[in-house]
Amino acid sequence: ADVEAFLDGILPLQLARDDVAGATVSVVKDGKLLFAKGYGYADVENKKPVVADKTLFRPGSISKLFIWTAVMQLVEQGKLDLNKDINAYLDFKIPDAFGTPITLTHILTHTPGFEEQIKDLFTSNQESPNLENYVKTHIPRRIFPAGTVPAYSNYGTAIAGYIVQRVSKQDVNEYLKEHIFDPLEMNSSTFVQPLPEELAENMSKGYLLASGEPQSFEIVNAFPAGSLSSTATDMAKFMIAHLNNGQYGDAQILKPETAKLMHSRLFALDDGANAMAHGFYEESRNGKRIIGHGGDTIQFHSDSHLVLDSDVGFFVSYNSAGRGQASSRTMLWEA
């Protein structure tokens, strides 16, 4: 009741003030769904409301956490080595630079040294993108020695997805479904683009402004780095699994020791600074160690946070860019 009163006091105000159509939220605590609710509209023109356990949103780069989970599954099976040159897993070559090879540890911590590229990250072409073609034709320049400078890389995650695909000998979208979505009963989640017909009818429209026209479904070329579509309640299941060290109900998507490793600090420029964990980024607030990830497409803006010591998880996604000067998701989380 307290969580609902708190969010009911903030979210409708945010939507109205910032010209945002809708939002979806889930909160988990002690291995259970504590709260989930949709706010505003999934379709403004038809006044279709957001429903937390039905309406799909695009969590953007929170998608990366699923790729990292897949990587860690293959690590615990002995099929991947976090400290091996990634060229060993590829059928093409990332060019040498600075005398240091790129490893999965570097990719997990955004320290492969790649420059970031926005060109061709999204496309309006409503056809399924080709991951192999993307990673082979969009190799970024290496501008830092690997393992020295954190520099966000969507390409790095796309490469990790391609490695999962090659090592598992399974299409990466199918791998994620079979090894993460199905065990967690995330039945309204997919990385497939465009959406399968059975999920498309529940997809929220995306907007720049709620008062403007809905935009077309965003196709992420650098998938699976940002291509997830999911509901708030499905995202809650993923949060519960990580808070419970890989377990959700009878399903175990990671061994406890692997999950704990994944949540641990892996790279920081200073011991006193927040670090990158194994794909999660670390934050601290009110004396709590928190891990999570944000996600932005052009239309959708999302956040996921895990307060490990308190066994609390929080997810929010907005379906419009809005006209706010500051990020709605950040302001909500800080509040």
Disulfide bonds with the S-S distance in Angstrom:
none
